Amino acid sequence: MQTGGTGVQAHNAFFGEEYVAPEPVSWDDLRASGADFVEPGETAQWHAAQTALQRHGLIVLVGAIGSGRGILGLRLLRLALPPNGSIYRLNPDWSKPKTKYLPELQREGVVLDLSFTSHELPDEDFGRHLVDYGKQNLQRRQYTVVLSTPELWDGSLAHATQQVTFRFDGPDPTTLITRNLKLRKSEDRVGWLSESGVAAIISSRPRPSDALRLSEIISASLDKEDLAKRLGEFTGWREYIEGRLLYPADIKPAPDLLTTRTVLWSTALIDKAPGRSVIASSNLLLGRLGVDRTPVALAQEPTLGKKMQAAHVPHENGIVNLSKDRAKLDLAVLRHLLKEFPGIRKQVLEWIGEVFALGPLPKGDVKRAMERVVHLACEENDAELLRTVTTDLSEARHSIAVQVLTEAALSSGNGAYVRNQLYRWVKGKPNKNALSLVTEICGGELGTRKPEIALIRLRLVAENDQSDSTELARALANLARTEPDLVFRALRSWLSKEELQAAGRAAFLSLAGSSAGRTLLLGPNGERLRSAEDRTWLVQTWSRAVEGQDLGSPAGRAFAEWSELVSQGELPKESQQLLAEVFRREQDSLMYQYIAKDTPGSRGLLRFIMADPNEEAPSK
């Protein structure tokens, strides 16, 4: 079974509209759908799904995220395709799902995950179009598996796709755990599955990923007593949190209940940080909750150590370690806080953003806290929580947020969700901080590894940021170095569509203002100036860019900069004729304003532009 190499990335490159990026399925997922696959218990329905895929070319698998439907879909595709058929995941970048953006392939399988809601709901007839898409592509032996959730696949969608929609329970956890224990050479521990704590977890039918984690814990535990201590991870440590952590230890003098809880919650957010940072973060949360303490009250409070002791927070050598003996307790406490205290959710989210922006934390601790929040936001599909990372950050913390979000956007587990959120952040009327983060992310590693996806977001940035944006210029210049042809095609696509010309103009001027961008526009050796088609396009684009602008505008400054660079021999001499033609077209507006100043610089520019284009430009 192949996983790539067919040039699918070229399909549906709707740079200015929407784009569906195909990505090869990872070997780990393919392996899970191969020899390690556990068939669902609903045998008749399983065979019906295979038949429906062969007959209609498309089926919809509906289930909760993490229920194993993705592995089921891959298995169905492997059964339908020939041995050399390839399988791709489709990562849509669209404001509204439409089948016209989906690829048409030959003898290949695709998985389309519609679990993440788009910017807009699909049209009423999207389900019918989806069924038609499957039938049309069946002629090419393309098979499509759509994944969605019960909450999203409802109404007209569910009605139109009823004949191709299937719902399965997750694979039998006992079978999955037993098989995994054998792979780990721990067959002797299969009998532990009957232990009361383990049996209770299995009876709750955990998600496949949780079942595999349980088998890992069983294999790694020292003995049954050690296993019993670790099982709280599967109940989210809820009993432990509610039975012990939320209430102060019996010490004197005892901190008040609210202080104790804010210390616990602060520890969960910035676990493995210095104790003094935890207390400072706790004080920020108390402030958000409206607690105003006088210096006299502060002087009478318990000491830092007593506060930690009251909140049951382990700390050694001044460093807190909430998850030392209980795996993922930090995430469990944060999850519990957000779910069980909805009345203070607004204040909690504001506090998290404040810790990122102002909290007294070293860089390493900020990064771990951001990673913790991003992980939890992805796990819970919590867009509001993820947005706390877009708080107004200092330069140093901004770079940490870029790093954390880039890693998340490129991860196999959470990448699709994070990239979807980056798209939303720059769609519509985004805030300045979100624009800045997305611009830098797309101009960095995300742009290098997924340039089409990055370009769509940068187009939206250009659409929303018509100012002289240094960040946009830097991002586009970085992409121009690694993917010059792709960037050039995207730019021409944007400028060819009336509704996208504002974004195209902003992108053009951003590129015109950088060395890499000028090389892209003119060609590495100025060859675009010697192509009649490209040269005409450059003249028209420059003319539209400077029309009605003054010399203080980004267009005016860029035009003057190009003139200066040509005069210094920094640009090909053919650029002089290009600028002269733009000048003659626009002399009644922008250029006239500059020359009317009658300064030495403006007179020199006029003489240079109108000089004989065959005259040698001065040497560098």
C-alpha positions as CSV (number, residue, x, y, z in Angstrom):
1,M,0.0,0.0,0.0
2,Q,1.6,3.3,-1.1
3,T,1.3,6.5,0.8
4,G,2.4,9.2,-1.7
5,G,4.4,10.3,-4.7
6,T,1.6,11.0,-7.3
7,G,1.8,14.7,-7.4
8,V,-1.6,15.1,-5.7
9,Q,-0.5,18.4,-4.2
10,A,-1.2,20.1,-7.5
11,H,-4.9,19.3,-7.3
12,N,-7.4,22.1,-6.5
13,A,-4.8,24.8,-5.7
14,F,-7.5,27.5,-5.3
15,F,-5.0,30.0,-4.0
16,G,-7.5,32.8,-3.8
17,E,-10.6,30.8,-2.7
18,E,-10.4,27.5,-0.9
19,Y,-7.9,24.6,-1.0
20,V,-8.0,21.0,0.0
21,A,-4.5,19.7,0.8
22,P,-4.0,16.0,0.4
23,E,-1.4,14.5,2.8
24,P,-0.1,10.9,2.7
25,V,-1.4,8.8,5.6
26,S,1.4,7.9,8.2
27,W,2.8,4.4,8.4
28,D,1.7,4.2,12.0
29,D,-1.9,4.6,11.0
30,L,-1.6,2.2,8.1
31,R,0.0,-0.4,10.4
32,A,-3.0,0.0,12.9
33,S,-5.3,-0.7,10.0
34,G,-3.4,-3.7,8.9
35,A,-2.2,-6.7,10.9
36,D,-3.1,-5.0,14.2
37,F,-6.7,-4.2,13.1
38,V,-9.5,-5.3,15.3
39,E,-12.8,-5.7,13.4
40,P,-15.9,-4.1,14.9
41,G,-18.4,-6.4,16.7
42,E,-21.2,-5.4,14.3
43,T,-20.3,-7.9,11.7
44,A,-23.3,-7.5,9.4
45,Q,-22.9,-3.7,9.4
46,W,-19.2,-4.0,8.7
47,H,-19.8,-6.0,5.6
48,A,-22.5,-3.6,4.6
49,A,-20.1,-0.7,4.8
50,Q,-17.6,-2.5,2.6
51,T,-20.4,-3.1,0.0
52,A,-21.5,0.5,0.2
53,L,-18.0,1.8,-0.4
54,Q,-17.6,-0.4,-3.5
55,R,-21.0,0.5,-4.8
56,H,-21.2,4.3,-4.1
57,G,-17.5,5.2,-4.0
58,L,-18.1,7.1,-0.7
59,I,-19.3,6.3,2.8
60,V,-19.7,8.4,6.0
61,L,-18.5,7.1,9.3
62,V,-20.1,9.0,12.2
63,G,-18.7,8.7,15.7
64,A,-17.1,10.6,18.5
65,I,-13.5,11.9,18.0
66,G,-11.1,9.2,19.2
67,S,-13.7,6.4,18.8
68,G,-11.5,4.6,16.2
69,R,-13.6,5.6,13.2
70,G,-10.4,6.9,11.4
71,I,-8.7,3.5,11.6
72,L,-12.0,1.8,10.5
73,G,-12.0,4.2,7.4
74,L,-8.4,3.3,6.5
75,R,-9.2,-0.4,6.8
76,L,-12.2,-0.1,4.5
77,L,-10.1,1.8,2.0
78,R,-7.4,-0.8,2.1
79,L,-9.9,-3.5,1.4
80,A,-11.4,-1.5,-1.6
81,L,-8.1,-0.4,-3.2
82,P,-5.6,-2.5,-5.2
83,P,-2.3,-3.3,-3.4
84,N,-0.5,-0.4,-5.0
85,G,-3.3,2.2,-4.3
86,S,-2.4,5.2,-2.3
87,I,-4.3,6.7,0.6
88,Y,-4.4,10.4,1.5
89,R,-6.0,12.6,4.2
90,L,-7.7,15.7,2.9
91,N,-7.1,18.8,5.0
92,P,-9.7,21.4,3.9
93,D,-9.0,25.1,4.1
94,W,-12.5,26.4,3.4
95,S,-14.9,28.8,4.9
96,K,-17.8,26.5,3.8
97,P,-17.6,22.8,2.7
98,K,-18.1,22.4,-1.0
99,T,-17.5,19.4,-3.1
100,K,-16.1,21.4,-6.0
101,Y,-12.8,21.8,-4.0
102,L,-12.3,18.0,-3.5
103,P,-9.8,16.2,-5.7
104,E,-10.4,13.8,-8.5
105,L,-7.9,11.0,-8.4
106,Q,-7.1,7.6,-10.1
107,R,-7.2,4.4,-8.1
108,E,-6.6,6.1,-4.8
109,G,-8.4,6.5,-1.5
110,V,-9.0,9.7,0.5
111,V,-10.1,10.4,4.1
112,L,-12.0,13.6,4.6
113,D,-12.5,14.6,8.2
114,L,-15.4,16.9,8.7
115,S,-15.4,16.7,12.5
116,F,-14.1,20.3,12.8
117,T,-16.8,22.8,12.1
118,S,-15.9,25.2,9.3
119,H,-16.3,29.0,9.3
120,E,-19.8,28.5,7.9
121,L,-22.2,25.6,7.8
122,P,-22.5,23.7,4.5
123,D,-25.4,24.4,2.2
124,E,-28.6,22.3,2.5
125,D,-27.6,20.3,-0.6
126,F,-24.0,19.5,0.4
127,G,-24.9,16.0,1.5
128,R,-26.5,15.2,-1.9
129,H,-23.5,16.7,-3.7
130,L,-21.2,14.6,-1.6
131,V,-23.0,11.4,-2.6
132,D,-22.8,12.5,-6.3
133,Y,-19.1,13.2,-5.9
134,G,-18.5,9.6,-4.7
135,K,-20.4,8.1,-7.6
136,Q,-18.6,10.3,-10.2
137,N,-15.2,9.3,-8.9
138,L,-16.1,5.7,-8.7
139,Q,-15.4,5.5,-12.4
140,R,-11.8,6.4,-11.7
141,R,-11.7,3.8,-8.8
142,Q,-11.3,6.6,-6.3
143,Y,-12.8,5.8,-2.9
144,T,-13.7,8.3,-0.2
145,V,-14.3,7.9,3.5
146,V,-15.9,10.9,5.3
147,L,-15.5,11.2,9.1
148,S,-17.9,13.3,11.2
149,T,-19.5,13.4,14.6
150,P,-23.2,12.9,15.7
151,E,-23.4,16.6,16.6
152,L,-22.4,17.8,13.1
153,W,-23.9,15.0,10.9
154,D,-27.6,15.9,11.5
155,G,-30.6,17.2,9.6
156,S,-30.3,17.5,5.8
157,L,-26.8,16.1,5.9
158,A,-27.8,12.9,7.6
159,H,-31.0,12.6,5.4
160,A,-29.2,13.0,2.1
161,T,-26.4,10.5,3.0
162,Q,-28.5,8.0,4.9
163,Q,-27.7,5.1,2.5
164,V,-23.9,5.6,2.9
165,T,-23.8,6.5,6.6
166,F,-22.5,4.0,9.2
167,R,-22.0,4.2,13.0
168,F,-19.8,1.7,14.8
169,D,-18.9,1.1,18.4
170,G,-15.2,1.2,19.1
171,P,-13.2,-2.0,18.9
172,D,-13.4,-4.4,21.8
173,P,-11.0,-3.0,24.4
174,T,-10.2,-6.4,25.9
175,T,-9.1,-7.7,22.5
176,L,-7.1,-4.5,21.8
177,I,-5.4,-4.5,25.2
178,T,-4.6,-8.3,25.1
179,R,-3.1,-8.0,21.6
180,N,-1.0,-5.0,22.7
181,L,0.2,-6.7,25.8
182,K,1.4,-9.6,23.7
183,L,3.3,-7.2,21.4
184,R,4.9,-5.7,24.5
185,K,6.0,-9.2,25.6
186,S,3.7,-8.9,28.7
187,E,1.4,-11.9,28.1
188,D,1.8,-12.8,31.8
189,R,-0.2,-9.7,32.7
190,V,-3.3,-10.5,30.6
191,G,-4.9,-11.9,33.8
192,W,-4.6,-8.4,35.4
193,L,-7.5,-7.3,33.2
194,S,-9.9,-8.9,35.7
195,E,-8.6,-6.7,38.5
196,S,-11.5,-4.5,39.7
197,G,-10.0,-1.2,38.8
198,V,-9.0,-2.3,35.3
199,A,-12.3,-4.2,34.7
200,A,-14.2,-1.0,35.6
201,I,-12.3,1.0,33.0
202,I,-12.7,-1.7,30.3
203,S,-16.5,-1.9,31.0
204,S,-16.7,1.8,30.2
205,R,-15.5,1.0,26.7
206,P,-12.6,3.4,26.6
207,R,-11.5,5.0,23.3
208,P,-8.9,2.9,21.3
209,S,-6.1,5.4,22.2
210,D,-7.0,5.1,25.9
211,A,-7.1,1.3,25.7
212,L,-3.6,1.3,24.2
213,R,-2.5,3.6,26.9
214,L,-4.0,1.3,29.5
215,S,-2.1,-1.7,28.1
216,E,1.1,0.5,28.3
217,I,0.5,1.2,32.0
218,I,-0.2,-2.5,32.8
219,S,3.0,-3.5,31.1
220,A,5.1,-0.8,32.8
221,S,3.6,-1.1,36.4
222,L,5.9,-2.7,39.0
223,D,3.1,-4.7,40.6
224,K,-0.7,-4.6,41.1
225,E,-0.4,-2.1,43.9
226,D,1.6,0.2,41.6
227,L,-1.0,-0.3,38.8
228,A,-3.8,0.7,41.2
229,K,-2.1,4.0,41.8
230,R,-1.8,4.8,38.1
231,L,-5.4,4.0,37.1
232,G,-6.7,7.4,38.2
233,E,-5.4,8.7,34.9
234,F,-8.4,7.1,33.2
235,T,-11.0,8.7,35.3
236,G,-9.3,12.1,34.9
237,W,-8.3,11.8,38.6
238,R,-11.7,13.2,39.3
239,E,-12.2,11.5,42.7
240,Y,-8.7,12.4,43.8
241,I,-9.2,16.1,42.8
242,E,-12.6,16.4,44.4
243,G,-11.9,14.3,47.4
244,R,-8.6,15.8,48.3
245,L,-7.0,18.5,46.2
246,L,-9.8,21.1,46.3
247,Y,-9.7,21.3,50.1
248,P,-6.9,22.5,52.3
249,A,-4.7,20.1,54.2
250,D,-5.2,20.2,58.0
251,I,-2.5,22.7,58.8
252,K,-2.2,25.8,61.0
253,P,-2.5,28.6,60.1
254,A,-4.7,27.3,57.3
255,P,-5.1,29.4,54.1
256,D,-8.6,30.2,53.0
257,L,-10.3,27.9,50.6
258,L,-10.1,30.2,47.6
259,T,-6.4,30.8,48.0
260,T,-5.8,27.1,48.3
261,R,-7.7,26.4,45.1
262,T,-6.0,29.2,43.1
263,V,-2.6,27.8,44.2
264,L,-3.7,24.3,42.9
265,W,-5.0,25.7,39.6
266,S,-1.8,27.8,39.1
267,T,0.3,24.8,39.7
268,A,-1.7,22.9,37.1
269,L,-1.1,25.7,34.6
270,I,2.6,26.2,35.2
271,D,3.6,22.8,36.6
272,K,7.4,22.2,37.1
273,A,7.9,26.0,37.6
274,P,9.4,27.6,40.7
275,G,7.0,27.9,43.7
276,R,7.3,31.7,43.8
277,S,6.0,31.8,40.2
278,V,3.0,29.6,41.2
279,I,2.1,32.0,44.0
280,A,2.5,35.0,41.7
281,S,0.2,33.4,39.2
282,S,-2.2,32.5,42.0
283,N,-2.3,36.2,43.0
284,L,-3.1,37.1,39.4
285,L,-6.1,34.7,39.5
286,L,-7.3,36.1,42.8
287,G,-7.2,39.5,41.3
288,R,-9.3,38.4,38.3
289,L,-11.8,36.9,40.7
290,G,-12.1,40.3,42.4
291,V,-10.1,39.6,45.6
292,D,-8.5,42.9,46.7
293,R,-6.0,42.3,49.6
294,T,-4.4,45.1,51.6
295,P,-0.7,44.9,52.6
296,V,-1.8,44.2,56.1
297,A,-3.8,41.1,54.9
298,L,-0.9,39.9,52.8
299,A,1.5,40.1,55.8
300,Q,-0.8,37.9,57.8
301,E,-1.2,35.2,55.2
302,P,0.5,31.8,55.5
303,T,4.0,31.4,54.0
304,L,4.6,30.1,50.5
305,G,5.5,26.7,51.8
306,K,2.3,26.5,53.9
307,K,0.2,27.5,50.9
308,M,1.8,24.7,48.9
309,Q,1.2,22.2,51.7
310,A,-2.4,23.3,52.0
311,A,-3.0,22.7,48.3
312,H,-1.4,19.3,48.4
313,V,1.2,20.4,45.8
314,P,4.5,18.4,45.9
315,H,7.5,20.6,45.6
316,E,11.2,19.9,45.9
317,N,14.1,22.4,45.8
318,G,11.6,25.2,45.2
319,I,10.0,23.5,42.1
320,V,6.4,22.2,42.0
321,N,5.7,18.9,40.4
322,L,2.0,18.1,40.5
323,S,2.2,15.1,38.1
324,K,5.2,13.5,39.8
325,D,3.3,10.5,41.1
326,R,0.1,10.8,39.1
327,A,0.5,11.0,35.3
328,K,-1.3,13.9,33.6
329,L,-2.7,15.3,36.8
330,D,-1.8,18.8,35.7
331,L,-4.1,18.4,32.6
332,A,-6.8,16.8,34.7
333,V,-6.9,19.7,37.2
334,L,-7.1,22.2,34.4
335,R,-9.8,20.2,32.6
336,H,-11.7,19.9,35.9
337,L,-11.5,23.7,36.5
338,L,-12.9,24.5,33.1
339,K,-15.7,22.0,33.2
340,E,-16.8,22.1,36.8
341,F,-16.6,25.9,37.4
342,P,-18.4,27.3,34.4
343,G,-19.4,30.4,36.3
344,I,-15.8,31.7,36.4
345,R,-14.7,30.5,32.9
346,K,-14.4,34.0,31.5
347,Q,-12.1,35.0,34.4
348,V,-10.1,31.8,34.1
349,L,-9.5,32.3,30.4
350,E,-8.5,36.0,31.0
351,W,-6.1,34.8,33.7
352,I,-4.4,32.2,31.4
353,G,-3.8,34.9,28.8
354,E,-2.5,37.2,31.6
355,V,0.0,34.6,32.7
356,F,1.2,34.1,29.2
357,A,1.6,37.9,28.7
358,L,2.6,39.2,32.1
359,G,3.2,36.3,34.5
360,P,6.6,36.2,36.2
361,L,7.8,33.0,34.4
362,P,11.1,32.0,32.8
363,K,10.9,31.3,29.1
364,G,11.0,27.5,29.5
365,D,8.1,27.6,32.0
366,V,6.0,29.7,29.6
367,K,6.6,27.3,26.8
368,R,5.5,24.3,28.9
369,A,2.4,26.2,30.1
370,M,1.5,27.1,26.5
371,E,2.0,23.5,25.3
372,R,-0.2,22.3,28.2
373,V,-3.0,24.7,27.2
374,V,-2.7,24.0,23.4
375,H,-2.8,20.3,24.1
376,L,-5.9,20.6,26.3
377,A,-7.6,23.0,23.8
378,C,-7.1,20.5,21.0
379,E,-8.3,17.5,23.1
380,E,-11.5,19.4,24.0
381,N,-12.0,21.2,20.7
382,D,-12.0,24.4,22.8
383,A,-11.4,27.3,20.5
384,E,-11.7,29.9,23.2
385,L,-9.0,28.2,25.3
386,L,-6.7,28.1,22.3
387,R,-7.2,31.8,21.7
388,T,-5.6,32.6,25.1
389,V,-2.3,32.1,23.3
390,T,-3.0,35.1,21.1
391,T,-2.9,37.5,24.0
392,D,-0.8,40.7,23.6
393,L,2.6,39.1,24.1
394,S,6.1,40.5,24.5
395,E,8.5,39.8,21.7
396,A,10.1,36.9,23.6
397,R,6.8,35.3,24.5
398,H,5.5,35.9,21.0
399,S,8.3,33.8,19.6
400,I,7.4,31.0,22.1
401,A,3.8,31.1,21.0
402,V,4.9,30.8,17.4
403,Q,7.1,27.8,18.2
404,V,4.4,26.1,20.2
405,L,1.6,26.7,17.6
406,T,3.9,25.6,14.8
407,E,4.7,22.3,16.5
408,A,1.0,21.7,17.1
409,A,0.0,22.7,13.6
410,L,2.5,20.2,12.1
411,S,1.7,17.3,14.5
412,S,-0.1,14.2,13.3
413,G,-2.6,14.2,16.1
414,N,-3.7,17.8,16.5
415,G,-2.4,19.4,13.3
416,A,-5.6,19.6,11.3
417,Y,-7.5,21.2,14.2
418,V,-4.8,23.8,14.9
419,R,-4.5,24.7,11.2
420,N,-8.2,25.1,11.1
421,Q,-8.1,27.5,14.0
422,L,-5.3,29.5,12.4
423,Y,-7.5,29.9,9.3
424,R,-10.4,31.2,11.5
425,W,-8.1,33.6,13.3
426,V,-7.4,35.5,10.1
427,K,-10.8,35.1,8.5
428,G,-13.3,38.0,8.9
429,K,-12.1,40.7,11.3
430,P,-9.1,39.3,13.2
431,N,-7.3,41.1,16.0
432,K,-3.8,42.3,15.4
433,N,-2.1,39.8,17.7
434,A,-3.7,36.9,15.9
435,L,-2.7,38.3,12.5
436,S,0.9,38.7,13.7
437,L,1.1,35.1,15.1
438,V,-0.4,33.5,12.0
439,T,1.8,35.6,9.7
440,E,5.0,34.5,11.4
441,I,3.9,30.8,11.7
442,C,3.1,30.7,7.9
443,G,6.3,32.4,7.0
444,G,8.3,29.8,9.1
445,E,8.4,26.0,9.2
446,L,4.6,25.6,8.4
447,G,5.2,27.5,5.2
448,T,8.3,25.4,4.3
449,R,6.5,22.1,4.9
450,K,2.9,23.1,3.8
451,P,3.3,26.0,1.5
452,E,-0.2,25.9,-0.1
453,I,-1.8,25.9,3.4
454,A,0.5,28.8,4.5
455,L,-0.3,30.9,1.3
456,I,-4.0,30.7,1.9
457,R,-3.6,32.1,5.4
458,L,-1.1,34.8,4.2
459,R,-3.6,35.8,1.5
460,L,-6.2,36.4,4.3
461,V,-3.6,38.3,6.3
462,A,-2.9,40.5,3.3
463,E,-6.7,41.0,2.9
464,N,-7.0,42.2,6.5
465,D,-3.7,44.1,6.8
466,Q,-3.4,46.8,4.1
467,S,-0.7,48.7,6.0
468,D,3.0,48.5,5.2
469,S,3.4,45.2,7.0
470,T,7.0,44.2,7.7
471,E,5.8,40.8,9.1
472,L,3.9,40.0,5.9
473,A,6.8,41.0,3.7
474,R,9.2,38.8,5.7
475,A,6.8,35.8,5.6
476,L,6.2,36.1,1.8
477,A,10.0,36.6,1.2
478,N,10.7,33.4,3.2
479,L,8.2,31.5,1.0
480,A,9.6,33.1,-2.1
481,R,13.0,31.6,-1.3
482,T,11.8,28.1,-1.0
483,E,8.7,28.0,-3.3
484,P,9.2,30.8,-5.8
485,D,7.0,29.3,-8.6
486,L,4.2,28.5,-6.2
487,V,4.2,32.0,-4.7
488,F,4.3,33.6,-8.1
489,R,1.4,31.6,-9.3
490,A,-0.6,32.4,-6.2
491,L,0.1,36.1,-6.5
492,R,-1.0,36.2,-10.1
493,S,-4.1,34.2,-9.1
494,W,-5.0,36.7,-6.4
495,L,-4.5,39.7,-8.7
496,S,-6.6,38.2,-11.5
497,K,-9.7,38.0,-9.3
498,E,-11.5,41.3,-8.6
499,E,-12.6,40.3,-5.0
500,L,-9.0,39.4,-4.1
501,Q,-7.1,42.3,-5.7
502,A,-6.7,44.2,-2.5
503,A,-4.9,41.2,-1.0
504,G,-2.9,40.7,-4.1
505,R,-1.8,44.3,-4.1
506,A,-0.7,44.1,-0.5
507,A,1.2,40.9,-1.2
508,F,2.8,42.4,-4.3
509,L,4.1,45.5,-2.5
510,S,5.3,43.3,0.4
511,L,7.3,41.2,-2.1
512,A,8.5,44.3,-4.0
513,G,10.0,45.6,-0.7
514,S,12.4,42.6,-0.1
515,S,15.4,41.3,-1.9
516,A,13.9,37.8,-2.2
517,G,10.6,39.2,-3.3
518,R,12.2,41.3,-6.0
519,T,14.1,38.3,-7.3
520,L,10.7,36.4,-7.4
521,L,9.0,39.2,-9.4
522,L,11.8,39.8,-11.9
523,G,13.2,36.3,-12.1
524,P,16.6,35.2,-10.7
525,N,18.4,37.0,-13.6
526,G,15.7,39.4,-14.7
527,E,14.2,36.9,-17.2
528,R,10.7,38.0,-16.5
529,L,11.6,41.4,-17.9
530,R,12.5,39.7,-21.2
531,S,9.2,37.8,-21.3
532,A,6.5,39.9,-23.1
533,E,3.8,38.3,-21.0
534,D,5.5,38.7,-17.7
535,R,6.7,42.2,-18.4
536,T,3.2,43.4,-19.4
537,W,1.9,41.9,-16.2
538,L,4.5,43.7,-14.1
539,V,3.7,47.0,-15.8
540,Q,0.0,46.6,-15.2
541,T,0.5,45.4,-11.6
542,W,2.8,48.3,-10.8
543,S,0.4,50.7,-12.4
544,R,-2.6,49.4,-10.4
545,A,-0.5,49.5,-7.2
546,V,0.6,53.2,-7.5
547,E,-2.7,54.5,-9.0
548,G,-4.0,57.3,-6.8
549,Q,-1.3,56.8,-4.1
550,D,1.1,59.5,-2.8
551,L,4.8,59.1,-2.2
552,G,4.3,58.5,1.5
553,S,2.3,55.4,0.8
554,P,3.7,51.8,0.7
555,A,3.3,51.9,-3.1
556,G,5.1,55.2,-3.5
557,R,8.0,54.2,-1.3
558,A,8.4,50.9,-3.0
559,F,8.4,52.6,-6.5
560,A,11.0,55.1,-5.4
561,E,13.1,52.3,-3.8
562,W,13.1,50.4,-7.1
563,S,14.1,53.5,-9.0
564,E,17.0,54.0,-6.6
565,L,18.1,50.3,-6.8
566,V,18.1,50.4,-10.6
567,S,20.2,53.6,-10.5
568,Q,22.7,51.9,-8.3
569,G,22.9,48.8,-10.5
570,E,21.2,46.6,-7.9
571,L,18.4,45.6,-10.3
572,P,18.6,44.6,-13.9
573,K,18.9,47.6,-16.3
574,E,15.8,46.5,-18.1
575,S,13.9,47.6,-15.0
576,Q,14.5,51.2,-16.0
577,Q,12.2,50.8,-19.1
578,L,9.7,49.1,-16.9
579,L,9.6,51.9,-14.4
580,A,9.5,54.5,-17.2
581,E,6.4,53.0,-18.7
582,V,4.7,52.9,-15.3
583,F,5.7,56.5,-14.8
584,R,4.2,57.6,-18.1
585,R,1.0,55.8,-17.3
586,E,0.7,57.4,-13.9
587,Q,2.4,60.8,-14.3
588,D,-0.8,62.6,-13.6
589,S,-1.1,61.1,-10.1
590,L,1.5,59.6,-7.9
591,M,4.7,60.5,-9.8
592,Y,3.6,64.0,-10.5
593,Q,3.3,64.6,-6.8
594,Y,6.8,63.5,-6.2
595,I,8.4,65.5,-9.1
596,A,6.4,68.6,-8.1
597,K,8.4,68.8,-5.0
598,D,11.4,69.7,-7.2
599,T,14.0,68.3,-4.8
600,P,17.3,67.0,-6.0
601,G,16.1,63.4,-5.4
602,S,12.9,63.9,-7.4
603,R,14.8,65.6,-10.3
604,G,17.3,62.8,-10.3
605,L,14.6,60.2,-10.4
606,L,12.8,61.9,-13.3
607,R,16.0,62.1,-15.3
608,F,16.8,58.5,-14.6
609,I,13.4,57.1,-15.4
610,M,13.2,59.1,-18.6
611,A,16.8,58.4,-19.7
612,D,17.7,56.2,-22.6
613,P,16.9,52.7,-21.3
614,N,19.9,51.3,-23.3
615,E,22.3,53.6,-21.4
616,E,24.5,51.6,-18.9
617,A,23.4,51.9,-15.4
618,P,26.1,53.0,-12.9
619,S,28.2,50.2,-11.5
620,K,27.7,49.1,-7.9
